[in-house]
Amino acid sequence: MNSSHSAAPSKNGLQQVRLIRVDAGSDGQRIDNFLVRHCKGVPKSHLYKAIRSGQVRVNKGRISSEYRLQDGDEVRIPPLRMADPERKPAVPKAEFPIVYEDEAILVVNKPAGVAVHGGSGVSFGVIEQLRAARPESKFLELAHRLDKETSGLLIIAKKRSALVVLHDMMRQSEGHKYYLALVVGAWQANRQEIKLPLYKYLTPDGERRVRVDKEHGKYAHTIVTKVAQYQGYSLVGAQLKTGRTHQIRVHLAASGFPIVGDEKYGRDEVRELMAKKGFKRMFLHAHRLSFNHPLTGEKLVLEAPLPAECEQLLKSLSATAARL
């Protein structure tokens, strides 16, 4: 367990300074994720601000949000407005379709419209619901993320040792993530590499967005392949070579082929048209994962077929070419 000493929250909802000693269970965890776990109910924007301003310290020194904790580190958490535990909504238990599971990892097929974790106006997500459904599991952590609007394969680590290896794998782009997306327009190339730097920012109302920015953006690489063509639309495959926020969505939109149903980067008129057809989600699905098992090294290739609503939409569109 992490050892900590702190005072109880004051009447205005602020906690006093807390000093937490990191144990082996949190060794290798990023400081921002550590804070999310220890500061339930505090908006992430407040946590990042506390890190940037130097209020959060590790071993009495300033750190960045990407700092990885080490066993024995002392973390200083400043006074932050905490959620009232009496008003905390109960997390409903939920299991999700299991694609693969062993003692180290769990891979589920996440439905569209479900966040992977709580925060940003969402009180709970897949990981909180799984923890509620599996109280006997001492460790359940996301190995990577999917947008709330995206469906498909999601890896959850059941051991800290597996999580560390999976995170390293993601950083080194050793695993392969394949998506299917329906885009507006006639995609021409059988295979095209998109390398556009992406910059993450917040809108004035606090909404997270991403744009192509050659000056400030981070390197991002997506390989897009043509799968099928329909009247006015194309089904494409997208392989992530890097894992930037909203990467596929922004790369496709910036290339002139926005994803059908994308509320942030798509076209309103297309979304309205599809809603009339009964399709009310974004057409982006994480359909295949290829990676080495984090503990055994065994090669795993996992697939999740397109959801029924996506298949139904494709059937309703007049296909002009068979799938390649």
Buried (B, 14 or more C-beta within 10 A) or exposed (E): EEEEEEEEBEEEEEBEEBEBBBBEEBBBBBBBBBBBEBBEBBBBEEBBEBBEEEBBBBEEEEBEBEBBBBEEBBBBBBBBBBBEEEEEEEBEEBEBEEBBEEEBBBBBBBBBEBBBBBBBEEBBBBBBBBBBBBEEEEBBBBBBBBBBBBBBBBBBBBBBBBBBBBBEBBEEEEBBBBBBBBBBBBBEEEEBEBEBBBBBEEEEEEEBBBBBBEEEBBEBBBBBBBBBBBEEBBBBBBBBBBBBBBBBBBBBBBBEBBBBBBEBBBBEEBBEEBEEEEBEBBBBBBBBBBBBBBBEEEEBEBEBEBBEBBEEBBEEBEBEEEEE
